[in-house]
C-alpha cells in the first residue's frame, strides 16, 4: 500500500522527466540536422614559421534555439526534483 502511495506521489515528477526526455530527443535531432548540413570545415594551410596552421571556417553559426531547448531540459529536470522534494515533505 505504501509503495502505491509513493508511486502516485511522484507522478508529477515523472511527467517533468518525460518532458525533459522529449526535449533532449528534440535537441539531439536538431544537432544531427545541423551537423548534416556541414556547418563548418577545416583548412590546413602553411604558416609563416614553416609549420602548418589548422583553420576552422564556419558556414553556419550554431542556432540560438539550441540554448532554449537546453534550458528546457535543465528546467524540467530541476522541476522534477522540486516536485519530488515537495511531495516528500507533504507525506
N, CA, C and O of each residue as an XYZ file, in Angstrom:
364
protein
N       0.820     -1.194      0.000
C       0.000      0.000      0.000
C       0.868      1.263      0.000
O       0.594      2.202     -0.748
N       1.901      1.290      0.828
C       2.779      2.464      0.906
C       3.511      2.683     -0.415
O       3.730      3.825     -0.821
N       3.891      1.599     -1.086
C       4.589      1.721     -2.370
C       3.681      2.351     -3.425
O       4.126      3.200     -4.196
N       2.401      1.937     -3.464
C       1.456      2.534     -4.402
C       1.298      4.023     -4.135
O       1.185      4.825     -5.062
N       1.291      4.378     -2.867
C       1.155      5.779     -2.484
C       2.359      6.584     -2.973
O       2.208      7.691     -3.489
N       3.558      6.016     -2.804
C       4.764      6.703     -3.257
C       4.774      6.857     -4.771
O       5.154      7.908     -5.288
N       4.355      5.810     -5.487
C       4.307      5.904     -6.940
C       3.353      6.995     -7.387
O       3.653      7.748     -8.313
N       2.207      7.084     -6.733
C       1.245      8.127     -7.068
C       1.809      9.503     -6.744
O       1.604     10.456     -7.497
N       2.514      9.606     -5.632
C       3.080     10.884     -5.222
C       4.061     11.433     -6.255
O       4.112     12.645     -6.465
N       4.813     10.596     -6.880
C       5.858     11.056     -7.801
C       5.394     11.161     -9.246
O       6.219     11.318    -10.146
N       4.090     11.078     -9.484
C       3.582     11.195    -10.854
C       3.973     12.520    -11.501
O       4.355     12.543    -12.671
N       3.885     13.618    -10.762
C       4.227     14.925    -11.330
C       5.710     15.001    -11.708
O       6.073     15.592    -12.725
N       6.539     14.405    -10.889
C       7.973     14.359    -11.210
C       8.211     13.538    -12.471
O       9.032     13.901    -13.314
N       7.490     12.435    -12.590
C       7.635     11.598    -13.793
C       7.218     12.358    -15.058
O       7.838     12.211    -16.112
N       6.178     13.160    -14.945
C       5.730     13.957    -16.094
C       6.835     14.920    -16.520
O       7.123     15.055    -17.710
N       7.446     15.580    -15.557
C       8.538     16.514    -15.869
C       9.737     15.766    -16.470
O      10.392     16.278    -17.377
N      10.019     14.577    -15.974
C      11.123     13.786    -16.540
C      10.825     13.377    -17.983
O      11.718     13.380    -18.831
N       9.575     13.028    -18.256
C       9.204     12.691    -19.642
C       9.392     13.897    -20.556
O       9.867     13.757    -21.683
N       9.019     15.085    -20.071
C       9.202     16.306    -20.867
C      10.691     16.560    -21.103
O      11.089     16.952    -22.201
N      11.508     16.340    -20.083
C      12.955     16.532    -20.235
C      13.501     15.572    -21.289
O      14.321     15.964    -22.119
N      13.054     14.322    -21.260
C      13.497     13.347    -22.265
C      13.064     13.766    -23.669
O      13.831     13.645    -24.624
N      11.836     14.255    -23.787
C      11.329     14.687    -25.092
C      12.131     15.879    -25.609
O      12.489     15.927    -26.786
N      12.410     16.835    -24.732
C      13.223     17.991    -25.126
C      14.631     17.566    -25.529
O      15.194     18.086    -26.492
N      15.194     16.616    -24.782
C      16.532     16.131    -25.090
C      16.539     15.426    -26.444
O      17.476     15.595    -27.224
N      15.506     14.642    -26.728
C      15.396     13.983    -28.036
C      15.297     14.999    -29.159
O      15.911     14.835    -30.213
N      14.517     16.058    -28.927
C      14.402     17.136    -29.917
C      15.763     17.787    -30.160
O      16.132     18.063    -31.301
N      16.503     18.030    -29.079
C      17.833     18.636    -29.205
C      18.764     17.734    -30.004
O      19.499     18.215    -30.867
N      18.745     16.449    -29.730
C      19.586     15.513    -30.477
C      19.251     15.549    -31.963
O      20.154     15.548    -32.800
N      17.972     15.580    -32.296
C      17.560     15.644    -33.705
C      18.029     16.933    -34.359
O      18.507     16.921    -35.493
N      17.894     18.048    -33.645
C      18.311     19.341    -34.184
C      19.828     19.394    -34.394
O      20.297     19.922    -35.402
N      20.584     18.852    -33.454
C      22.043     18.823    -33.592
C      22.439     17.959    -34.777
O      23.316     18.330    -35.557
N      21.795     16.809    -34.913
C      22.085     15.910    -36.033
C      21.820     16.613    -37.365
O      22.635     16.536    -38.284
N      20.680     17.296    -37.466
C      20.334     18.014    -38.701
C      21.341     19.131    -38.975
O      21.729     19.352    -40.123
N      21.757     19.825    -37.935
C      22.744     20.906    -38.072
C      24.071     20.363    -38.590
O      24.644     20.912    -39.531
N      24.557     19.293    -37.982
C      25.843     18.712    -38.399
C      25.769     18.108    -39.795
O      26.766     18.092    -40.518
N      24.605     17.615    -40.177
C      24.424     17.041    -41.509
C      24.598     18.099    -42.610
O      24.987     17.783    -43.734
N      24.304     19.357    -42.264
C      24.463     20.452    -43.227
C      25.918     20.891    -43.378
O      26.214     21.819    -44.131
N      26.814     20.232    -42.671
C      28.247     20.549    -42.682
C      28.475     22.055    -42.461
O      28.920     22.769    -43.360
N      28.160     22.512    -41.249
C      28.203     23.939    -40.963
C      29.607     24.529    -40.835
O      29.765     25.749    -40.793
N      30.620     23.676    -40.772
C      31.989     24.178    -40.697
C      32.913     23.208    -41.417
O      32.566     22.050    -41.649
N      34.084     23.696    -41.763
C      35.072     22.839    -42.422
C      36.464     23.273    -41.991
O      36.652     24.360    -41.444
N      37.417     22.420    -42.243
C      38.795     22.613    -41.789
C      39.701     22.865    -42.973
O      39.597     22.190    -43.997
N      40.597     23.843    -42.838
C      41.614     24.128    -43.855
C      42.976     23.993    -43.185
O      43.202     24.525    -42.098
N      43.872     23.280    -43.840
C      45.248     23.202    -43.371
C      46.075     24.043    -44.330
O      46.121     23.778    -45.531
N      46.724     25.055    -43.784
C      47.482     25.978    -44.637
C      48.858     26.216    -44.035
O      49.045     26.083    -42.826
N      49.830     26.571    -44.890
C      51.175     26.850    -44.368
C      51.162     28.124    -43.517
O      50.402     29.058    -43.776
N      52.008     28.135    -42.514
C      52.129     29.326    -41.677
C      53.516     29.935    -41.886
O      54.397     29.285    -42.451
N      53.715     31.153    -41.445
C      54.996     31.846    -41.688
C      56.227     31.138    -41.109
O      57.327     31.322    -41.631
N      56.079     30.347    -40.064
C      57.251     29.711    -39.435
C      57.470     28.266    -39.903
O      57.944     27.429    -39.135
N      57.129     27.982    -41.143
C      57.327     26.666    -41.766
C      56.578     25.516    -41.072
O      57.025     24.370    -41.114
N      55.484     25.813    -40.458
C      54.611     24.763    -39.914
C      53.261     24.887    -40.613
O      53.090     25.697    -41.525
N      52.338     24.097    -40.184
C      51.005     24.172    -40.787
C      50.013     24.720    -39.766
O      50.102     24.452    -38.567
N      49.084     25.483    -40.278
C      48.024     26.051    -39.468
C      46.727     25.344    -39.787
O      46.412     25.107    -40.953
N      45.975     25.005    -38.756
C      44.663     24.409    -38.949
C      43.636     25.501    -38.674
O      43.600     26.069    -37.582
N      42.813     25.786    -39.657
C      41.834     26.859    -39.546
C      40.440     26.278    -39.766
O      40.198     25.556    -40.733
N      39.543     26.602    -38.864
C      38.156     26.166    -38.996
C      37.348     27.319    -39.588
O      37.361     28.431    -39.060
N      36.660     27.051    -40.667
C      35.783     28.046    -41.319
C      34.337     27.677    -40.996
O      33.937     26.520    -41.120
N      33.579     28.655    -40.588
C      32.196     28.425    -40.201
C      31.277     28.919    -41.309
O      31.309     30.089    -41.690
N      30.462     28.008    -41.814
C      29.467     28.366    -42.839
C      28.152     28.791    -42.198
O      27.452     29.671    -42.700
N      27.836     28.154    -41.091
C      26.553     28.391    -40.422
C      26.774     28.378    -38.909
O      27.295     27.407    -38.361
N      26.381     29.445    -38.251
C      26.532     29.529    -36.798
C      25.649     28.484    -36.106
O      24.675     27.998    -36.680
N      26.003     28.158    -34.886
C      25.174     27.264    -34.083
C      23.855     27.994    -33.806
O      23.874     29.135    -33.345
N      22.721     27.361    -34.077
C      21.433     28.029    -33.873
C      21.211     28.424    -32.408
O      21.468     27.635    -31.498
N      20.736     29.641    -32.194
C      20.460     30.107    -30.836
C      19.337     29.304    -30.189
O      19.238     29.261    -28.962
N      18.502     28.676    -30.984
C      17.410     27.861    -30.448
C      17.935     26.691    -29.609
O      17.238     26.197    -28.723
N      19.156     26.257    -29.890
C      19.742     25.166    -29.102
C      19.754     25.537    -27.616
O      19.440     24.708    -26.763
N      20.115     26.777    -27.316
C      20.198     27.188    -25.910
C      18.825     27.134    -25.239
O      18.729     26.789    -24.061
N      17.768     27.468    -25.970
C      16.421     27.416    -25.401
C      16.018     25.980    -25.084
O      15.424     25.717    -24.038
N      16.335     25.058    -25.976
C      15.971     23.653    -25.747
C      16.799     23.083    -24.588
O      16.281     22.326    -23.766
N      18.087     23.450    -24.525
C      18.926     23.013    -23.394
C      18.345     23.550    -22.094
O      18.292     22.839    -21.091
N      17.912     24.802    -22.111
C      17.278     25.390    -20.934
C      16.014     24.652    -20.534
O      15.757     24.463    -19.345
N      15.217     24.230    -21.517
C      14.000     23.468    -21.229
C      14.329     22.136    -20.549
O      13.659     21.734    -19.597
N      15.360     21.461    -21.044
C      15.767     20.182    -20.452
C      16.157     20.400    -18.988
O      15.682     19.697    -18.096
N      17.023     21.377    -18.758
C      17.505     21.645    -17.395
C      16.343     22.058    -16.492
O      16.244     21.594    -15.356
N      15.475     22.916    -16.988
C      14.338     23.377    -16.181
C      13.443     22.201    -15.785
O      13.030     22.107    -14.629
N      13.141     21.313    -16.718
C      12.275     20.177    -16.408
C      12.930     19.219    -15.418
O      12.248     18.663    -14.557
N      14.238     19.020    -15.528
C      14.932     18.165    -14.560
C      14.893     18.787    -13.161
O      14.644     18.095    -12.174
N      15.141     20.092    -13.088
C      15.098     20.774    -11.797
C      13.690     20.755    -11.217
O      13.508     20.533    -10.020
N      12.689     20.989    -12.072
C      11.297     20.974    -11.615
C      10.910     19.594    -11.089
O      10.174     19.491    -10.108
N      11.396     18.542    -11.726
C      11.103     17.178    -11.254
C      11.653     16.980     -9.845
O      10.991     16.382     -8.996
N      12.858     17.479     -9.597
C      13.439     17.364     -8.250
C      12.658     18.206     -7.247
O      12.414     17.769     -6.122
N      12.267     19.403     -7.648
C      11.476     20.270     -6.748
C      10.161     19.601     -6.370
O       9.782     19.567     -5.199
N       9.480     19.077     -7.364
C       8.191     18.418     -7.104
C       8.366     17.214     -6.185
O       7.542     16.970     -5.303
N       9.446     16.466     -6.400
C       9.701     15.308     -5.567
C       9.951     15.736     -4.112
O       9.434     15.124     -3.178
N      10.744     16.788     -3.940
C      11.041     17.267     -2.586
C       9.773     17.755     -1.889
O       9.565     17.462     -0.711
N       8.939     18.484     -2.592
C       7.692     18.988     -2.021
C       6.798     17.820     -1.614
O       6.217     17.825     -0.529
N       6.689     16.829     -2.479
C       5.816     15.698     -2.181
C       6.352     14.868     -1.010
O       5.576     14.317     -0.230
N       7.674     14.782     -0.891
C       8.252     14.056      0.239
C       7.961     14.772      1.560
O       7.674     14.132      2.571
N       8.036     16.094      1.539
C       7.772     16.878      2.749
C       6.301     16.782      3.150
O       5.972     16.748      4.335
N       5.425     16.739      2.150
C       3.984     16.695      2.434
C       3.521     15.353      2.992
O       2.454     15.276      3.600
N       4.306     14.297      2.794
C       3.858     12.979      3.290
C       4.237     12.764      4.732
O       3.936     11.713      5.299
